[in-house]
Amino acid sequence: QVQLVESGGGLVQPGGSLRLSCTASEKIISIYTTGWFRQAPGKQRELVARITRSGRTNYADSVKGRFTISRDNAKNTVYLQMNSLKPEDTAVYYCNANDVIYDYWGQGTQVTVSS
């Protein structure tokens, strides 16, 4: 069973930055579509950013220009660089890796944007 371990969440002031990391227990980051989702209290989980096996990326409209997804295949890790954070970015952020057959999720990391 593949495990995804997230890190990098925390409390940050509006306008600040955080970088989330997600490391897989097996070498799947380069061959799966990986992404970041988030879920705020009382809301559905939503896609934030995704990177495909070929390296194509896509972002939620609400984070375009502020967030960047990237990966390091050698470290089997995917990152989410979050800049210009807003209070509405507050949520639990989840890492996901999937292909046609498998769908893996991390345990989530809390991001709180507040002054």
TILOVEX-259090 format. One record per residue (C-alpha): residue in one letter; y, z, x negated. Coordinates in steps of 0.25 Angstrom, whole numbers, always signed. Example, Ala and Ser with C-alpha at 12.3 -4.5 7.8 and 13.67 -1.06 7.14 Angstrom:
# TILOVEX-259090
{site "a" {-18 +31 -49}}
{site "s" {-4 +29 -55}}
***
This chain:
# TILOVEX-259090
{site "q" {+0 +0 +0}}
{site "v" {+13 -4 -6}}
{site "q" {+24 +6 -7}}
{site "l" {+39 +3 -7}}
{site "v" {+48 +14 -12}}
{site "e" {+63 +14 -10}}
{site "s" {+73 +22 -17}}
{site "g" {+88 +22 -19}}
{site "g" {+93 +26 -5}}
{site "g" {+104 +37 -4}}
{site "l" {+117 +41 +1}}
{site "v" {+129 +32 -3}}
{site "q" {+143 +31 +2}}
{site "p" {+148 +19 +9}}
{site "g" {+151 +8 +0}}
{site "g" {+141 +13 -10}}
{site "s" {+128 +7 -16}}
{site "l" {+113 +10 -16}}
{site "r" {+101 +2 -22}}
{site "l" {+88 +4 -15}}
{site "s" {+75 +1 -22}}
{site "c" {+61 -2 -17}}
{site "t" {+49 -2 -26}}
{site "a" {+36 -7 -22}}
{site "s" {+23 +0 -26}}
{site "e" {+17 -14 -28}}
{site "k" {+23 -27 -34}}
{site "i" {+27 -33 -21}}
{site "i" {+42 -34 -22}}
{site "s" {+42 -48 -28}}
{site "i" {+32 -54 -18}}
{site "y" {+36 -47 -4}}
{site "t" {+48 -48 +4}}
{site "t" {+56 -35 +2}}
{site "g" {+67 -29 +9}}
{site "w" {+75 -17 +13}}
{site "f" {+77 -12 +27}}
{site "r" {+85 -1 +33}}
{site "q" {+84 +8 +45}}
{site "a" {+96 +17 +50}}
{site "p" {+94 +28 +60}}
{site "g" {+92 +23 +74}}
{site "k" {+91 +8 +69}}
{site "q" {+80 -2 +66}}
{site "r" {+76 -5 +52}}
{site "e" {+83 -17 +47}}
{site "l" {+82 -27 +36}}
{site "v" {+92 -25 +25}}
{site "a" {+88 -35 +14}}
{site "r" {+76 -42 +10}}
{site "i" {+71 -50 -2}}
{site "t" {+59 -60 -1}}
{site "r" {+49 -64 -11}}
{site "s" {+57 -76 -15}}
{site "g" {+69 -67 -17}}
{site "r" {+77 -71 -5}}
{site "t" {+85 -60 +1}}
{site "n" {+91 -57 +14}}
{site "y" {+100 -46 +20}}
{site "a" {+104 -39 +32}}
{site "d" {+118 -44 +36}}
{site "s" {+123 -30 +35}}
{site "v" {+120 -29 +21}}
{site "k" {+123 -43 +15}}
{site "g" {+132 -42 +3}}
{site "r" {+130 -27 +1}}
{site "f" {+115 -26 -1}}
{site "t" {+106 -33 -11}}
{site "i" {+91 -33 -11}}
{site "s" {+84 -36 -24}}
{site "r" {+71 -34 -31}}
{site "d" {+65 -32 -45}}
{site "n" {+51 -37 -45}}
{site "a" {+47 -31 -58}}
{site "k" {+50 -17 -52}}
{site "n" {+44 -21 -39}}
{site "t" {+57 -16 -32}}
{site "v" {+67 -21 -22}}
{site "y" {+81 -16 -22}}
{site "l" {+92 -15 -11}}
{site "q" {+106 -14 -17}}
{site "m" {+116 -9 -7}}
{site "n" {+131 -10 -9}}
{site "s" {+143 -7 +0}}
{site "l" {+134 +3 +8}}
{site "k" {+139 +6 +22}}
{site "p" {+136 +18 +31}}
{site "e" {+128 +8 +40}}
{site "d" {+118 +5 +28}}
{site "t" {+113 +19 +30}}
{site "a" {+98 +18 +33}}
{site "v" {+84 +20 +27}}
{site "y" {+81 +8 +19}}
{site "y" {+67 +3 +18}}
{site "c" {+61 -6 +8}}
{site "n" {+51 -17 +13}}
{site "a" {+41 -27 +7}}
{site "n" {+33 -37 +15}}
{site "d" {+25 -49 +14}}
{site "v" {+17 -57 +25}}
{site "i" {+7 -45 +26}}
{site "y" {+13 -32 +20}}
{site "d" {+25 -25 +24}}
{site "y" {+29 -12 +16}}
{site "w" {+40 -2 +18}}
{site "g" {+46 +9 +9}}
{site "q" {+49 +23 +14}}
{site "g" {+64 +20 +15}}
{site "t" {+76 +26 +8}}
{site "q" {+89 +32 +15}}
{site "v" {+102 +25 +12}}
{site "t" {+114 +33 +18}}
{site "v" {+128 +27 +17}}
{site "s" {+138 +38 +20}}
{site "s" {+151 +44 +15}}
***
